[in-house]
Amino acid sequence: MRARERSPSLAARCLSRRWPLSGGSMLHSTGACSARVVAWQKDFPASTDNSPGKGRFVGSSKIRFRNPMPARLILAALLFTSGISCSQLGMCKVAPKRMVGIFGGMGPEATANLYAEIVRLTPAKEDQDHLPTVIYSRPQVPDRTKCIESGSREIVPYIQEGVRRLERMGASLIAIPCNTVHYYHADMQKAVRVPVLNMITETVDAVEKRHPRCKVVGLLASNGTVRSKLYEKAFEARGIRVVYPDAACQQTCVMNAVYSIKAGGDKRRQADLLARAADDVTRKGAQVIVLGCTEIPLAFDSSRTRLPVVNATEVLALAAIREYQRGAP
């Protein structure tokens, strides 16, 4: 007996067009109960530009369903795993229209601290007032300082993959709790359409706004951030001079503290080392201390310095809240 005709299902309506999948693949309609997934791998081998034409054909697979109901369910799974939000298909009306993306893992504790700062600083009276947030932690990103010091570009595919993944997951803006990786900010921004917040610029703006009379900043940061002059160039453009701990103090105090924090070392010893570094830049005439490494706030004791302190992690959290609220419906 011939099966009774069914009205077009949601899956059939969805399959009446082509849907882009992750990595450049395409879900292409071949009928109400079938589809073909055409795989196109973009940027192969890894490319530092986001040219849509670069890639290679991987293959295709025909998907056939006995009736539209499995088509609907399997299509939903395909689209979900491919980074297409359910709200695009009208399948879920509660998906957030905007979402903060955090690209972390550099290091993991600093990532957790940024999210904690966003929660702490969001003006919320109940759970529902907080910001929808997605966190992608990728601790396997190569060491930022070593890449900068050696001139290596091996980090670029990792960080571009990270921001692209967050964009596919629905992030409306991306915050990255690592000062040093902002040396590659342009590489990350050109990989996505959504804004990647610039932690360096935001921190310089915060110093200028909070301490308008400041002419000398004492910077506590990683070797990569110091040697790349990320903060120095940005501050000097505003007429503000940057002083650093001397070379021996930078290594024995700042860097030893940073790597000890990453390794889960003794917090009291870390605080002692960072206090010595703060004293060093104070003697050099600093009027404000900038914590320009996301590990440093995890151990720095601001009560041990007489100078005002600007925490770049806190600044980034405030920037993420501001940008989310600016575009909120």
C-alpha positions in Angstrom: 0.0 0.0 0.0 1.3 3.4 -0.9 2.2 5.5 2.1 0.0 8.5 2.8 1.4 11.8 1.7 2.6 13.9 4.6 2.7 17.6 4.9 6.2 19.1 4.5 8.1 18.7 7.8 10.4 21.3 9.3 13.3 19.2 8.1 12.0 19.3 4.6 11.5 23.1 4.8 15.0 23.4 6.2 16.5 21.2 3.4 15.0 23.5 0.8 18.2 25.5 0.9 21.9 25.1 1.5 23.3 25.4 5.0 27.0 26.1 5.7 28.6 23.7 8.1 31.9 24.0 10.1 35.1 24.1 8.2 33.4 25.2 5.0 31.2 22.1 4.5 27.8 22.5 3.0 24.5 20.7 3.8 22.6 20.6 0.4 19.0 19.6 -0.1 18.4 16.7 -2.5 14.8 16.1 -1.5 12.3 16.3 1.4 13.8 13.2 3.1 17.4 13.3 1.9 20.4 15.6 1.9 24.1 15.6 0.9 26.9 16.8 3.1 29.7 18.2 0.9 32.9 18.6 2.9 35.2 21.4 2.0 38.2 21.9 4.3 39.1 25.6 4.4 42.7 26.9 5.0 44.5 23.7 4.2 47.2 23.6 5.1 46.8 26.0 8.0 46.8 29.6 6.7 47.2 32.9 8.5 44.8 34.7 6.3 41.0 34.0 6.2 40.7 33.8 2.4 37.5 31.9 1.7 38.9 30.4 -1.6 41.7 28.4 0.0 41.1 24.8 0.8 40.5 21.4 -0.7 37.6 19.1 -1.5 37.3 16.4 1.1 34.3 14.4 -0.1 30.5 14.1 0.1 28.0 11.8 1.7 24.4 11.2 0.8 21.9 11.1 3.7 18.5 9.5 3.1 15.7 9.2 5.6 12.7 6.9 5.5 10.4 9.7 6.6 10.7 13.4 7.5 10.7 12.9 11.3 14.2 11.3 11.5 15.2 13.9 9.0 14.2 16.6 11.4 16.0 15.1 14.4 19.2 14.2 12.5 19.3 17.5 10.8 19.0 19.2 14.2 22.0 17.2 15.4 24.0 18.0 12.3 23.4 21.7 12.5 24.1 21.8 16.3 27.4 20.1 16.0 28.3 22.3 13.0 27.9 25.5 15.0 24.6 26.7 13.5 22.4 28.0 16.3 18.9 26.5 16.6 17.5 30.0 16.5 18.5 30.3 12.9 16.1 27.5 12.1 13.3 28.6 14.4 13.8 25.4 16.3 14.6 27.1 19.6 13.2 30.5 20.4 15.1 30.9 23.7 18.6 31.0 22.3 20.4 34.2 23.4 20.7 36.9 20.8 24.0 38.0 22.1 26.7 36.1 24.0 30.2 36.9 25.5 32.9 34.6 24.2 36.0 33.9 26.3 39.0 32.3 24.6 41.1 31.0 27.5 43.6 28.5 28.7 46.5 31.0 28.7 46.5 30.0 31.6 43.4 28.2 32.8 43.3 29.9 36.3 43.5 33.3 34.7 40.5 32.3 32.5 38.4 31.3 35.5 39.4 34.6 37.1 38.2 36.7 34.1 34.8 35.0 34.2 34.7 35.5 38.0 35.4 39.2 37.4 32.6 39.4 34.8 30.2 37.9 37.3 31.4 40.1 40.1 31.2 43.3 38.1 27.9 42.7 36.3 25.1 44.7 37.9 22.8 41.8 38.6 20.1 41.2 41.2 19.4 37.6 40.1 20.8 34.9 38.0 18.9 36.0 34.9 20.6 39.4 34.9 24.0 37.9 34.2 25.6 37.7 30.7 25.2 34.6 28.5 28.8 33.4 28.2 30.6 30.7 26.4 34.2 29.7 27.4 36.6 27.9 25.2 39.7 27.0 27.2 42.7 25.7 25.0 45.7 25.3 27.3 47.6 23.7 24.4 48.2 27.1 22.7 52.0 27.4 22.4 53.8 29.6 25.0 53.2 33.2 23.9 56.5 34.6 25.3 58.6 31.9 23.6 56.9 32.5 20.3 57.5 36.3 20.5 61.1 35.9 21.6 61.9 33.3 18.8 59.8 35.1 16.1 57.8 31.9 15.6 54.3 32.0 14.0 53.3 28.5 15.2 50.9 30.1 17.6 48.7 31.7 14.9 46.7 28.6 13.7 45.9 27.8 17.3 44.6 31.3 18.2 42.7 31.7 14.9 41.0 28.3 15.5 40.1 29.5 19.0 38.3 32.7 18.0 36.6 31.0 15.0 35.3 28.3 17.2 33.8 30.9 19.6 32.2 32.7 16.7 30.6 29.5 15.4 29.3 28.8 19.0 27.5 32.1 18.8 29.8 34.6 20.5 28.9 38.2 19.7 32.3 39.5 21.1 35.4 37.8 22.2 37.6 38.5 25.3 41.0 36.8 25.7 42.5 36.8 29.3 46.1 36.9 28.2 48.0 40.2 27.7 50.9 38.7 25.7 48.7 37.0 23.1 47.5 40.5 22.0 50.8 40.8 20.1 48.8 38.7 17.6 45.6 40.7 17.9 45.4 41.5 14.2 45.8 37.8 13.3 42.9 36.9 15.5 40.6 39.8 14.5 41.0 39.1 10.8 39.9 35.5 11.4 36.4 36.4 12.6 33.7 39.0 11.9 32.8 39.6 15.6 35.0 42.1 17.6 37.9 40.7 19.5 38.4 43.1 22.4 41.9 44.6 22.7 43.0 44.2 26.3 46.0 46.5 25.8 44.0 49.4 24.4 41.3 49.0 27.0 43.9 49.0 29.9 45.6 52.2 28.5 42.2 53.8 28.2 41.4 52.9 31.8 44.6 54.3 33.2 44.1 57.6 31.3 40.5 57.8 32.5 41.1 56.8 36.2 44.4 58.7 36.6 44.4 61.6 34.2 47.5 63.2 35.8 49.6 60.0 35.5 52.7 60.5 33.4 54.7 57.4 34.5 53.3 53.8 34.7 55.1 50.9 36.3 54.4 47.8 34.3 54.5 44.3 35.7 54.1 41.9 32.8 55.6 38.8 31.1 58.9 39.0 29.1 56.9 38.6 25.9 54.7 41.6 26.7 57.7 43.7 27.8 60.0 42.9 24.9 57.2 43.3 22.3 56.6 46.8 23.8 52.8 46.3 23.5 52.0 48.6 26.4 55.0 50.9 25.9 53.9 51.9 22.4 50.3 52.3 23.5 51.1 54.4 26.5 53.7 56.6 24.8 51.1 57.5 22.1 49.2 59.1 25.0 52.2 60.8 26.4 52.7 58.4 29.3 56.1 56.8 30.0 56.5 53.2 31.0 59.1 51.9 33.5 59.9 48.2 34.2 61.6 46.3 36.9 65.3 45.9 36.1 66.4 42.9 34.2 67.3 40.8 37.2 64.1 41.6 39.1 62.0 41.0 35.9 63.4 37.4 35.8 63.7 36.5 39.4 60.6 38.2 40.7 58.0 38.7 37.9 58.7 35.7 35.6 59.4 33.3 38.5 56.1 34.4 40.1 54.2 34.0 36.9 55.4 30.5 36.2 54.9 29.6 39.8 51.3 30.7 39.6 50.8 28.6 36.5 52.2 25.6 38.3 50.1 26.1 41.4 53.0 27.2 43.6 53.1 28.9 47.0 50.9 32.1 46.9 52.7 33.8 49.8 56.1 33.5 48.0 54.5 34.7 44.8 53.1 37.7 46.6 56.5 38.5 48.1 58.2 38.4 44.6 55.6 40.6 43.1 55.8 43.1 46.0 59.6 43.4 45.3 58.9 44.1 41.6 56.3 46.8 42.6 58.9 48.4 44.9 61.4 48.5 42.0 59.1 50.4 39.7 58.0 52.7 42.5 61.6 53.7 43.0 61.8 54.5 39.3 59.1 57.1 39.6 55.9 55.1 38.7 52.7 56.8 39.7 50.4 53.9 38.8 51.1 50.2 38.7 49.6 48.2 35.8 49.2 44.4 36.3 49.8 43.5 32.6 49.8 39.8 33.0 46.6 37.8 33.8 48.5 35.5 36.2 49.8 38.4 38.4 46.4 39.5 39.9 46.0 35.9 41.2 48.8 36.6 43.7 49.5 40.3 43.8 48.7 42.0 47.1 47.7 45.6 46.4 47.9 46.5 50.1 51.7 46.1 49.9 52.1 49.2 47.6 51.2 52.8 48.2 50.5 53.3 44.5 47.1 52.9 42.8 46.9 49.6 40.8 45.1 49.0 37.5 44.3 45.3 36.9 44.1 44.5 33.2 41.9 41.5 33.9 39.3 43.6 35.7 39.5 46.2 32.8 38.8 43.4 30.3 35.9 42.2 32.3 34.4 45.7 32.4 35.0 46.1 28.6 33.2 42.8 27.9 30.2 43.9 30.0 30.1 47.3 28.3 30.2 45.9 24.8 27.6 43.2 25.6 25.2 45.8 27.0 25.9 48.2 24.1 24.5 45.7 21.6 21.9 44.2 23.9 18.3 44.4 22.6 
